[in-house]
Amino acid sequence: MNNGATATPPRNAFQTHFLDIHEVLHEDEEEEGGGVIKTDDNQVAGKKGLQKPIKLRELKRPQRNFSRQVSLETGFSVLDTESKAKDERKILRRSGRSFGGFDSTNRVNGEARKGDFNIFRTKSTLSKQNSLLPTRKEKEMETQRPEGATGLDESANKSVPAGRYFAALRGPELDQVKDYEDILLPKDEIWPFLLRFPINCFGICLGLSSQAVLWRALSTSPATKFLHVTPFINLFIWLLSLAVLVSVSITYMLKCIHYFEAVKREYFHPVRVNFFFAPWVVCMFLAIGIPPVLAPAKLHPAVWCAFMGPYFLLELKIYGQWLSGGKRRLCKVANPSSHLSVVGNFVGAILASKVGWMEPAKFLWSIGFAHYLVVFVTLYQRLPTSETLPKELHPVYSMFIAAPSAASIAWGSIYGEFDGCSRTCFFIALFLYISLVVRINFFTGFRFSVAWWSYTFPMTTASVATIKYAEQVPSVISKGLALSLSFMSSAMVSVLFVSTLLHAFVWKTLFPNDLAIAITKQRPIKEKKPFKKAYDIKRWTKQALTKNNSGEKQCNGENKVA
């Protein structure tokens, strides 16, 4: 069939013209069309126009919703209706149901089902075996599932680029969705607990385990001997830290089992990926701060291998991404939480010196210090975003204190004295600490979050470093500074501990919906209208008028001959 009329009509039939409204391809596109179908002579004998070869242009474009032959006026009305419908679909609703199938995928027989969170469930062999014999209702739902819904679910499980998190999220830990963004899960209902349990909860373990190290130093250090601190405080905090670590670890392991796709999203998050180092740092803190009544003076080297091994493997992966210059290079994903991936080297060096392995301790200290300098300079330059940090991001400045404080303690533990290098690192940490204290307004006017716990262990580490400095330089000023910083860190941890209990058991607002893991892979954009649609319509009308004029001339010629 060609683009004109299908056959030569009688003279009185020129008032209505039937056209092929498919867009006309250019000559080069028609040549690329490929296959040609030749008509059978017995089927279309006597019709000259239908014996011509027909191009398979239908293979190059999607199928239309309306018939191939319509009147010219009807064709314009249908095209206008489709354009209006597309414009109406461009508006995104902020209910969080425009993605992930909550308006199309989960709507059966006109009734919307409650939010389905299976897109983040673990794709295990057990679930596949259970789904081998689906029920009749599930089959009906699958048959009524519109095209493209499966693609949305599959895209939800793909890795999200690091820059997408910075573009779509805001907040101290990039945990709040911006106003113009939409998410894959519903926002107006409570998600399952495991989906709402973030890896940031290991920050609670960091704060408590570092306090165990602090109170062990206060009870055993010669600089604070005049305080007569009982070692039972260290024992109580250590047991509490161990209990919290076990409970948080078990809960997050359950999340890995049931919602592994959500765990993958947290791993690709530029801030939360650093908290995957936290469990091993906590274990090393507990090994360093273990009460003397529970363990001998010197730990077995297997303890260091068990805790530092997984940390080192993850470190190779993350540092390799920084070094390779790919999509997750340091200048693109650097944020104050990146110090968590650095400070573990210094903590591991301290533990290595405790077990008697000095050379591995020096090796880890060198790695940590080299990468600390790179992270420090990168964050000072603000390479990821050249904008000034908003007020809600100011608490992250305390992360700058952790690495130099731990480096000073590690150096003193390796070489047995708090010498010049240890003091240099300590003075850097002390200056950063003072620069934050004088700006106390930076830390007021924020809502409570679990992420605040991750900002307590830098203060505690600085307090321990000050105690070590007071041992080497005993004076009223050094001892007073050690007591002041220790009191501030302990008071902060106490306030956060009480606030956590209130939000968890009284107000029940400790774990809101974790919107950060439900962002879309790409920002929703409006569909651009094809520029050549109007041009093609002009070509269709021009060809229609040409065929009309040629038909009239042919009929006039036949009448004159008659």
C-alpha positions in Angstrom: 0.0 0.0 0.0 1.4 3.4 -0.9 0.8 6.7 0.8 -1.9 7.7 -1.5 -5.5 6.4 -2.1 -5.8 2.6 -2.3 -7.6 2.6 -5.6 -9.0 5.0 -8.2 -12.4 6.1 -6.7 -15.4 7.2 -8.6 -15.9 10.9 -9.2 -18.4 11.4 -6.4 -16.1 9.9 -3.8 -13.5 12.8 -3.7 -15.2 14.4 -0.7 -13.7 11.9 1.7 -10.1 10.9 1.3 -8.5 8.0 3.2 -4.8 8.4 3.8 -1.9 6.4 5.3 -1.2 8.6 8.3 2.1 6.8 9.2 5.0 9.2 9.0 6.7 9.3 5.7 10.3 8.1 5.8 13.1 9.8 3.8 14.6 8.0 0.9 17.7 6.9 2.8 15.5 5.5 5.6 13.4 3.6 3.0 16.5 2.1 1.5 17.5 0.9 5.0 14.0 -0.6 5.5 15.1 -4.0 4.2 12.6 -6.6 3.3 10.1 -6.3 0.5 6.8 -8.3 0.2 5.5 -9.0 -3.3 1.8 -9.6 -3.7 0.2 -12.7 -5.1 -1.2 -12.2 -8.7 -4.2 -14.4 -8.0 -5.3 -12.4 -5.0 -5.0 -8.9 -6.3 -5.4 -9.4 -10.1 -6.9 -6.5 -11.9 -5.6 -3.9 -9.4 -2.6 -2.2 -10.8 -1.8 -0.2 -7.8 -1.7 -3.1 -5.4 0.9 -5.1 -7.4 3.7 -2.8 -6.4 6.1 -4.1 -3.7 5.4 -3.0 -0.2 8.1 -1.8 2.2 8.2 -3.2 5.7 8.2 0.2 7.4 6.2 -1.2 10.3 9.4 -2.9 11.6 11.0 0.5 12.2 8.3 2.2 14.3 5.9 1.2 17.2 2.4 0.2 16.4 -0.3 2.9 16.4 -3.4 2.8 18.6 -5.7 3.6 15.7 -6.5 2.1 12.3 -4.2 2.4 9.4 -6.8 4.2 7.2 -8.6 7.1 8.7 -9.9 10.3 7.2 -7.6 13.3 7.2 -9.8 15.2 9.7 -10.0 12.2 12.1 -6.2 11.8 11.9 -5.6 15.4 13.1 -8.1 15.0 16.0 -6.4 11.7 17.2 -3.0 13.2 17.1 -4.2 16.2 19.1 -5.8 13.9 21.7 -2.5 12.0 22.1 -0.5 15.1 22.6 -2.9 16.4 25.3 -2.7 13.1 27.1 1.1 13.2 27.1 1.1 16.7 28.5 -1.2 15.6 31.3 1.2 12.7 32.2 4.2 15.0 32.5 3.0 16.4 35.9 4.6 14.4 38.8 2.7 14.0 42.0 4.7 14.3 45.3 2.9 11.4 46.8 5.7 9.1 45.9 3.4 6.8 43.9 4.3 7.8 40.4 7.2 5.4 40.3 7.7 1.8 41.3 4.3 0.8 40.1 2.2 2.3 42.8 -0.3 3.9 40.4 0.0 1.6 37.4 1.7 -1.6 38.5 -0.3 -2.2 41.7 -3.7 -1.1 40.4 -5.9 -4.0 39.7 -9.6 -3.7 38.5 -9.5 0.0 39.3 -8.5 -0.5 43.0 -5.1 0.4 44.3 -3.3 -2.1 46.5 -1.2 -1.1 49.5 2.4 -0.3 48.8 4.5 -3.3 47.5 8.1 -3.3 48.8 9.2 -6.3 46.9 11.4 -4.2 44.6 13.9 -4.1 47.5 13.6 -7.7 48.6 16.4 -10.1 48.3 16.2 -12.1 45.0 17.0 -15.4 46.6 16.6 -18.9 45.3 14.0 -19.6 48.0 11.7 -16.9 46.8 12.1 -18.2 43.3 11.1 -21.7 44.4 8.1 -20.3 46.2 7.0 -18.4 43.1 7.1 -21.4 40.7 3.4 -22.2 41.2 1.7 -18.8 41.4 -1.9 -18.6 42.4 -4.7 -17.7 40.0 -5.0 -14.2 41.5 -1.3 -13.6 40.9 -1.6 -14.7 37.3 -4.5 -12.3 36.8 -2.5 -9.5 38.3 0.5 -10.3 36.1 -1.6 -10.3 33.0 -3.1 -6.9 33.9 0.3 -5.4 34.7 1.0 -2.7 32.1 4.0 -2.7 29.8 7.0 -1.0 31.3 6.1 -1.8 34.9 8.7 -4.6 35.0 11.3 -2.2 33.7 10.6 0.1 36.6 11.2 -2.7 39.1 14.4 -3.8 37.4 15.7 -0.2 37.3 15.1 0.1 41.0 17.7 -2.6 41.6 20.4 -1.1 39.4 23.2 1.0 40.9 22.5 4.7 41.3 25.3 7.0 40.2 27.0 8.9 43.1 26.2 12.3 41.6 22.5 11.4 41.6 22.5 11.2 45.4 24.0 14.7 45.7 21.4 16.0 43.1 18.4 14.4 44.7 19.1 14.5 48.4 19.9 17.0 51.1 20.5 16.9 54.9 23.4 16.1 57.2 23.7 12.6 55.9 22.0 13.1 52.5 18.9 11.4 53.9 16.2 13.9 52.8 14.6 14.1 49.4 14.5 17.5 47.7 11.1 19.0 46.9 11.2 18.5 43.2 12.2 14.8 43.4 10.0 11.7 43.6 10.7 8.3 45.1 10.0 4.6 44.3 8.1 3.9 47.5 5.1 5.5 49.0 5.7 8.3 51.5 2.3 8.4 53.1 2.6 5.0 54.8 5.0 3.4 57.3 7.6 1.1 55.6 8.7 -2.2 57.1 11.1 -1.8 60.1 14.1 -3.4 58.3 13.8 -1.0 55.4 13.8 1.9 57.9 16.9 0.6 59.7 19.9 2.4 58.2 23.5 1.4 58.5 24.0 4.8 60.3 22.9 3.0 63.4 26.5 1.7 63.8 27.3 5.3 64.7 25.7 4.5 68.1 28.2 1.7 68.6 31.0 4.1 67.6 30.0 6.6 70.3 29.6 4.0 73.1 32.7 2.0 72.3 34.9 5.1 72.1 33.6 6.0 75.5 34.8 2.6 76.8 38.3 3.5 75.6 38.0 7.0 77.2 37.0 5.7 80.7 39.7 3.0 80.6 42.2 5.8 80.0 40.7 7.9 82.8 41.0 5.0 85.3 44.5 3.8 84.3 46.3 7.0 83.2 48.9 8.6 85.6 47.7 12.1 84.5 44.2 11.4 85.9 45.1 9.3 88.9 44.1 12.0 91.3 40.4 11.6 90.2 40.3 8.0 91.5 38.0 6.8 88.7 36.7 3.4 89.4 37.3 0.8 86.6 33.7 -0.5 86.9 32.6 2.5 84.9 34.7 1.2 82.0 33.3 -2.3 82.6 29.7 -1.1 82.5 30.2 1.0 79.3 32.1 -1.8 77.6 29.3 -4.3 78.3 26.7 -1.8 77.1 28.6 -1.2 74.0 29.0 -4.9 73.3 25.2 -5.4 73.7 24.3 -2.6 71.4 26.8 -3.8 68.8 25.4 -7.3 68.9 21.8 -6.1 68.6 22.5 -3.6 65.8 24.6 -6.2 63.9 21.9 -8.9 64.1 19.2 -6.4 62.9 21.3 -5.3 60.0 22.1 -8.9 59.1 18.4 -9.5 58.9 18.1 -6.6 56.6 20.8 -8.1 54.4 18.9 -11.3 54.3 15.4 -9.9 53.5 16.2 -6.6 51.7 19.6 -7.0 50.1 18.7 -4.6 47.3 18.2 -1.8 49.8 21.6 -2.7 51.3 23.1 -2.4 47.9 21.6 1.1 47.6 23.2 2.1 50.9 26.5 0.8 49.6 26.3 3.1 46.6 25.3 6.0 48.7 28.3 8.4 48.9 27.8 9.0 52.6 26.6 5.7 53.9 29.2 3.6 52.2 31.7 4.9 54.8 29.6 3.4 57.6 30.3 0.0 56.2 33.7 0.5 57.9 32.1 1.3 61.2 31.4 -2.3 62.6 35.1 -3.2 62.3 36.2 0.1 63.9 33.8 -0.6 66.7 35.2 -4.1 67.2 38.7 -2.6 67.4 37.6 0.0 69.9 36.2 -2.7 72.1 39.4 -4.7 71.8 41.4 -1.6 72.8 39.1 -0.5 75.6 38.4 -4.0 77.1 38.5 -3.9 80.9 41.6 -5.4 82.6 39.5 -7.8 84.6 38.2 -9.5 81.4 41.4 -9.9 79.4 45.1 -10.2 79.8 47.5 -7.3 79.4 48.4 -8.4 75.8 45.9 -9.6 73.3 46.4 -12.4 70.8 47.3 -11.3 67.2 44.4 -13.3 65.9 42.1 -10.6 67.3 43.8 -7.9 65.2 43.6 -10.2 62.1 39.9 -10.9 62.6 38.9 -7.2 62.8 41.4 -5.6 60.5 41.1 -8.1 57.7 37.6 -7.2 56.5 38.4 -3.5 57.0 41.5 -3.8 54.8 39.6 -5.6 52.0 36.9 -3.0 51.9 39.5 -0.3 52.0 41.1 -1.7 48.9 37.8 -1.4 47.1 37.0 2.1 48.2 40.5 3.5 47.8 40.7 1.9 44.4 37.6 3.8 43.3 39.2 7.0 44.5 42.4 6.3 42.7 41.0 5.0 39.4 39.3 8.3 38.6 35.9 6.8 37.6 32.4 7.9 38.5 33.2 7.5 42.2 36.5 9.3 42.3 37.3 11.1 45.5 36.7 14.7 44.3 33.1 13.6 43.4 32.1 11.6 46.4 34.2 13.3 49.2 32.3 14.4 52.3 33.1 14.7 56.0 31.9 11.1 56.5 34.8 9.9 54.4 37.0 10.3 57.5 35.4 7.0 58.7 37.2 5.2 55.9 40.5 6.7 57.0 40.4 6.7 60.8 40.2 2.9 60.9 43.8 2.7 59.8 44.9 4.6 62.9 42.7 2.5 65.2 44.1 -0.6 63.5 47.6 0.6 64.1 46.8 1.1 67.8 45.5 -2.4 68.1 48.4 -3.8 66.2 50.8 -2.2 68.7 48.8 -3.6 71.5 49.2 -7.2 70.2 53.0 -6.6 69.6 53.0 -6.3 65.8 54.8 -3.0 65.2 55.6 -3.3 61.5 51.9 -3.8 60.5 51.1 -0.9 62.8 53.6 1.4 61.0 52.2 0.2 57.6 48.6 1.0 58.6 49.6 4.4 60.0 51.4 5.3 56.7 48.3 4.4 54.7 46.0 6.3 56.9 48.1 9.4 57.1 48.6 9.6 53.3 44.9 9.3 52.6 44.0 11.6 55.4 46.0 14.4 53.8 44.2 13.8 50.5 40.7 13.8 52.0 41.5 16.8 54.2 42.7 18.9 51.2 39.8 17.8 49.0 37.2 18.7 51.7 38.9 22.1 52.3 38.6 22.9 48.6 35.0 21.9 48.5 35.5 20.2 45.1 32.2 18.2 45.0 30.1 21.3 45.4 31.5 24.9 45.4 28.6 26.1 47.5 28.8 27.0 51.2 27.5 24.3 53.5 24.0 25.1 54.7 23.3 25.3 58.4 21.9 21.8 58.7 25.3 20.4 57.5 27.4 22.2 60.1 27.6 19.2 62.6 29.7 17.2 60.1 32.6 19.5 60.8 33.3 17.5 63.9 34.5 14.6 61.7 37.6 16.6 60.9 38.8 16.0 64.5 38.8 12.2 64.4 41.7 11.3 62.0 44.5 13.6 63.5 43.5 12.7 67.0 43.7 9.0 66.3 46.9 9.5 64.3 48.6 11.1 67.4 47.5 8.3 69.7 48.7 5.6 67.2 52.1 7.2 66.7 52.6 7.4 70.5 51.5 3.8 70.9 53.8 2.6 68.2 57.0 4.4 69.3 56.2 4.4 73.0 56.3 8.2 73.5 54.2 11.2 72.6 57.0 12.8 70.5 57.1 15.6 67.9 55.0 13.8 65.3 52.3 12.9 67.8 52.1 16.4 69.1 51.9 17.8 65.6 48.8 15.7 64.8 47.4 16.5 68.3 47.8 20.2 67.8 46.0 20.0 64.4 43.1 18.2 66.0 43.1 20.7 68.9 43.0 23.7 66.6 40.0 22.2 64.6 38.3 21.4 67.9 38.6 25.0 69.2 37.5 26.4 65.9 34.3 24.5 66.2 33.7 25.3 69.9 33.8 29.0 69.4 31.1 28.6 66.7 28.6 27.0 69.1 25.7 28.4 67.1 26.6 26.0 64.3 25.2 23.1 66.4 21.8 24.6 67.4 18.4 24.4 65.8 18.5 20.8 64.4 16.2 17.9 64.7 17.5 14.8 66.3 18.8 11.9 64.1 20.7 8.7 64.6 23.4 10.2 62.4 24.4 12.5 65.3 26.0 9.5 67.1 28.7 9.4 64.4 29.9 12.8 65.5 30.5 11.8 69.1 33.5 9.5 68.7 35.7 12.3 67.2 35.2 14.3 70.4 36.0 11.2 72.5 39.2 10.5 70.4 40.4 14.0 70.9 39.8 13.6 74.7 41.9 10.4 74.8 44.7 12.2 72.8 44.6 15.0 75.3 45.1 12.6 78.2 48.1 11.1 76.4 49.5 14.6 75.9 49.0 15.3 79.6 50.9 12.2 80.5 53.9 13.5 78.5 53.6 17.1 79.4 52.1 17.1 83.0 50.8 20.6 83.9 47.7 22.2 85.3 46.7 23.4 81.8 47.2 20.0 80.1 45.3 18.2 82.9 42.5 20.7 82.9 42.2 20.5 79.2 42.0 16.7 79.4 39.3 16.9 82.0 37.3 19.5 80.1 37.3 17.6 76.8 36.5 14.3 78.6 33.5 15.9 80.4 32.2 17.5 77.1 32.4 14.2 75.2 30.8 12.2 78.0 28.0 14.8 78.5 27.3 14.7 74.7 27.1 10.9 74.7 24.8 10.9 77.7 22.4 13.5 76.1 22.3 11.5 72.9 21.7 8.2 74.7 18.7 9.6 76.6 17.4 11.3 73.4 17.7 8.0 71.5 15.7 6.1 74.2 13.0 8.7 74.2 12.7 8.8 70.4 12.8 5.0 70.2 10.4 3.9 73.0 8.4 7.0 73.9 7.8 9.1 70.8 8.6 6.2 68.4 10.2 8.5 65.8 13.7 7.2 65.8 13.4 5.3 62.5 11.4 7.3 59.9 11.0 6.2 56.3 14.5 5.9 54.8 13.8 8.0 51.7 17.4 8.1 50.6 17.4 4.5 49.3 14.2 5.0 47.3 15.3 7.7 44.9 15.0 7.1 41.2 18.1 6.3 39.1 17.4 9.4 36.8 15.7 12.6 37.6 12.2 12.7 36.0 12.2 15.0 33.0 9.5 16.1 30.7 9.3 14.3 27.4 10.3 16.4 24.5 8.0 16.5 21.6 9.5 15.3 18.3 10.3 18.2 16.1 9.5 16.5 12.9 5.9 15.6 13.8 4.5 18.9 12.6 6.7 18.7 9.5 5.4 15.2 8.7 1.8 16.4 9.1 2.5 19.1 6.5 3.9 16.5 4.2 0.8 14.3 4.7 -1.5 17.1 3.8 0.6 18.2 0.9 0.5 14.7 -0.5 -3.2 14.4 0.1 -3.8 17.6 -2.0 -1.5 16.3 -4.7 -3.3 13.0 -4.9 -6.6 14.9 -5.0 -5.6 17.1 -7.9 -4.2 14.2 -9.8 -7.4 12.2 -9.3 -9.5 15.1 -10.5 -7.4 15.6 -13.7 -7.6 11.9 -14.5 -11.4 11.8 -14.2 -11.7 15.0 -16.3 -9.6 13.3 -19.0 -11.8 10.2 -19.0 -14.9 12.4 -19.3 -13.5 14.3 -22.3 -12.5 11.0 -24.0 -16.1 9.7 -23.4 
